[in-house]
């Protein structure tokens, strides 16, 4: 299993439930995180996405261990698949 999918699976297991009145995770991403998210969707691998958006692979992997980033990634990935 690739590192990205392993990180997503682990984060999904530890995800906190949504709370009413709390802004969506997407609203709290930084510009760098947004760029990384787009790069992940476009390139499909951590090394390629990190290179494309000018981040270190370690930084992107650490973001993929945070529930907030992973939740937004999952939502964006589902939306991209639904458009196909």
Secondary structure as UniProt FT lines:
FT   HELIX           3..13
FT   TURN            20..21
FT   HELIX           25..28
FT   HELIX           31..43
FT   HELIX           46..53
FT   HELIX           57..63
FT   TURN            64..65
FT   HELIX           67..83
//
